[in-house]
Amino acid sequence: MKVLEVNNLSLGFNTEQGFYRALHGVNFSLEEGKMLALVGESGCGKTISAMSVLKLLPKNAQITDGQILFKKQDLLSLSEKEMQKIRGARIALIPQDPMTSLNPLYTVGNQLLEVIKIHQGLRGNEAKQKALEALEMVQIPCAKERLKSYPHEFSGGMKQRAIIAMALACKAEILIADEPTTALDVTIQAQIMNLLAEIKRDLGTSILLITHDLALVGENADDIAVMYAGHVVESAPADEFFKNTNHPYSLALLNSIPSKRGGTLETIQGQPPSIRENITGCRFHTRCKKCFEPCNMTDPPDFVIGDNHISACFLNANN
């Protein structure tokens, strides 16, 4: 069952210079109890897509089209008061920077208790027990003592675990993990990813993972959606994606991953376009080695190339 569906989402920003579109008909869906990895370079629209789900957007942002369905309910139709009942409680965010996401003036326990009080209405010993269980669930050692610790007494990995614990304490149905391994060393990255996989498996939590790193998601994601310049250019189940990668941008991302066997590391020439650029045709055509005549004139549609496998590339036009 699809717990989250983003359909034809378009969004832009009002500036003094005019209105600039950042998302162009974004489509992706998250299955219940699964992990969807939203992948792409920085600036491709991953985070703003996720923030649209939570309706945590800058004041100058404007959604111009689309639907965001959470269990068939369109979140875009809800008031801020109605969203407050969903945000944090049913859809929780694991923010990008664990180093600055906790309030340094309060203990980790106090911050956990505040979340539990707001979203579950629990107080006293019952709330303390929930907070303790949440820290234990994310495998923080000596959890009872750690409730009394301040954020500066936690390592980066422990801070990230504490943030995940806040989401679990409220029994969120969806976790949005925005680059959850940023600023963490490789060993801790693997631990956080293993923890998210365990949460998905043991609790049935659905996870939307935002990352630029395809190597990070290979063993964890159930489905993959690749974004480029505000549009999903390829989406597929993870196994199918890695076996039959189709879109030139997806292939370029894969080829830029360092190989354990060594060899030449490929790079993607150029940079993703700014939202201020008015691009005609495929948004990737200026960087694409396989570009041919239709690409620079017409925006390619989504071609169905396999079971739940879609790619927006004219190379599939005659298939």
VOVEX-297000 format. One record per residue (C-alpha): residue in one letter; z, y, x. Coordinates in steps of 0.02 Angstrom, whole numbers, plus 32768, in hexadecimal, padded with zeros to 4 digits. Layout:
REM VOVEX-297000
AZYX
...
This chain:
REM VOVEX-297000
M800080008000
K7FD680AE803E
V80768113804B
L801D81B0808B
E7F6A81E9806D
V7F1D828780B5
N7E7A82A9805C
N7DFA832D8092
L7E8183A180D7
S7E3D84498110
L7EAA84D28158
G7E97857581B3
F7EF4860D81F3
N7EEA86C081B7
T7EE58736824C
E7EBD87ED8269
Q7E1187B482A5
G7DF0874C8209
F7E0B869D81C4
Y7DF6860D823F
R7DEC85588207
A7E5484DB826A
L7E42843D81FF
H7D9B840681B7
G7DA88382812E
V7E2C83158182
N7E3F8264813C
F7EBD81DF816C
S7F38816B8117
L7FDA81158147
E800380688104
E80B4803C80D2
G81137FED8162
K8087801381DF
M806D80898271
L7FD780FE8272
A7FB081538317
L7F5C81FD8308
V7F09821383B2
G7EAD829F840A
E7EB68326848F
S7F2B83B9847E
G7EE784388402
C7E8683BB8399
G7EF183D382FC
K7F68833F8303
T800C839E82F5
I7FD0841C8274
S7F9483898209
A8041833C8212
M809883E281EF
S802983F38156
V807583528113
L812283A08122
K80E3844C80E9
L812E84978187
L80A1851081AF
P809985BF81FA
K8097864C817C
N7FE2867581A2
A7FA785C18185
Q7F43859F80E8
I7F1284F680A3
T7E68850E8052
D7E42845F8013
G7E8283AE8009
Q7F1183417FD1
I7FAA82F98027
L7FE882667FBF
F8094821C7FDF
K80A081827F73
K801781CD7F05
Q807482747EF0
D8015830B7F33
L808D83647FA8
L802184007FA5
S804C84197EEE
L810984187F0D
S817884B17F19
E81E184D37FB4
K827D84997F57
E822883F57F2A
M81EB83DF7FDE
Q829D83F4801F
K82CC83547FC4
I824182F78020
R8242834B80CA
G82C182F9813C
A82FB827E80B7
R825D821C808D
I81E5825F8111
A823B828881B5
L81FA82DC8253
I821C82A68305
P81EB8348835C
Q8189835783FC
D821083958474
P82B483348472
M82FF83AC84F1
T8304843F8477
S830C83EA83CD
L83C983D983C5
N8440846C83AF
P84A1847E8454
L853884CA83FC
Y856484318392
T858A837D83BC
V850882F98398
G858182B18318
N8593835682BC
Q84D6836982B3
L84C282B88271
L854A82D681EF
E84F4837681B5
V845183198198
I84AC828E813A
K850B830D80D0
I846D836C809F
H83FC82D9807A
Q847582518040
G850782B77FFE
L858482518061
R8624829680B0
G86BF825B8109
N86D081AC814F
E8637816D80F2
A85C981F08146
K861881CC81F0
Q85F3811381DB
K853D813B81B1
A853081A8824B
L8579812082B9
E8504809D8271
A846F810F8291
L849B81268349
E84B7806B835C
M84108049830A
V83B680AE838F
Q841580518416
I847D80DF845D
P8509808D84C3
C85BF80B48498
A8581810383F6
K862E812D83B2
E865A8194844C
R85AC81E08453
L85C3822D83A6
K863982A883FC
S85BC82D48485
Y85578375848E
P8499836F84A7
H84A683A6855D
E85088307857E
F8475829D8544
S83DD826F85AD
G832F8297856A
G831981E5852A
M83C481E784D5
K839C828E8482
Q82FD8243843C
R836081AD83FD
A83DD822283AA
I8350827D8350
I830981D68314
A83B981A782DA
M83BC8242826A
A831E82078213
L836281558201
A8408819381BC
C83AA81D78126
K834381398112
A82A081998120
E8209813980E0
I8193818F815B
L81B681C6820D
I813F82478256
A815182348312
D80FE82C88368
E80DF8299841E
P818B82438421
T817F821584DB
T815882C4851B
A81BC82F285B8
L8202824185C7
D81E381D0865C
V81778135864B
T820880BB8637
I825A812385AE
Q81B1813A8559
A81A2807E8548
Q825480728504
I823280F6847E
M819080A2844B
N81E87FF98441
L8270804983D7
L81EF8090835D
A819C7FE58353
E82447F95832B
I8268801682A4
K81BF7FF38256
R81D97F36825E
D82907F2B822C
L829E7FB881AC
G81EC7FBD816A
T81DF80768196
S813080C1819A
I810B81258237
L808B81AC8257
L808181B88315
I802E82528360
T7FF5823B8414
H7F6D82668491
D7F8981C284EC
L7F22812C84B0
A7F7680BF8533
L801E80E184E1
V7FE980A28435
G7F8480088466
E80147F8E844E
N806F7FE883C1
A7FFA80378341
D7FB37FD882AD
D7F2D805A828B
I7EDE80E682F0
A7E8D818982BC
V7E3A81F28344
M7E3382AE8328
Y7DC0832B8379
A7DB383E58352
G7E0E83D782AC
H7DB6833C8269
V7DD58280826E
V7D3C823F82CA
E7D6B818682CA
S7DEC811B8271
A7E0980608270
P7E8D7FD8827B
A7ECD7FD6832F
D7E857F2B835C
E7DDA7F5B8318
F7DE08005836D
F7DFF7FBF841B
K7D7F7F338406
N7CF47F9E83BC
T7D17805283EC
N7C8680B583A4
H7C8E817283AE
P7C5D81BF8456
Y7CFE82258457
S7D69818A843A
L7D0B813184C6
A7D2681C58539
L7DE181C38515
L7DEA8109853C
N7D87811E85DD
S7DFE81A58618
I7E92812D8616
P7EC280F786C7
S7E99804086E1
K7F137FC6872F
R7E7E7F7F878E
G7E57802587DF
G7DA7806C87E2
T7D62811787B7
L7DC2817C8737
E7D4A81D086BD
T7D69827C8675
I7D2B82D685DA
Q7CCD83718613
G7CFB841585C1
Q7D8284418543
P7D99842A8487
P7D5484C2842C
S7DC4855083F5
I7DD8856A833A
R7D8586128357
E7CE385BD8389
N7C6185A78301
I7C1484FE832A
T7B7484C082D9
G7B5F840482CD
C7BD483818314
R7C6D83D48360
F7C65836083F7
H7BAD8376841E
T7BC683F684A9
R7C2C8375850D
C7BD482D684D4
K7B688272854F
K7B0E821F84BD
C7AE082BE8461
F7A3382BE8410
E79D2832F8399
P7A34832482F4
C7ADB833A834C
N7ACA83F38374
M7A8A842182C6
T7AE583B78245
D7B9A83838232
P7B9782C4822B
P7BE0826C8193
D7C5D81DD819F
F7BFD813B81BA
V7C4F80988184
I7C3180228217
G7CAB7F9681F0
D7D407F618187
N7DA880018179
H7D4A80448211
I7CFD80F18201
S7CA4815A8284
A7C5782088273
C7BC481F182E9
F7B0881F482CC
L7AF581608342
N7B2680F882AA
A7AA081428238
N7A2780AF8247
N7AA98025824A
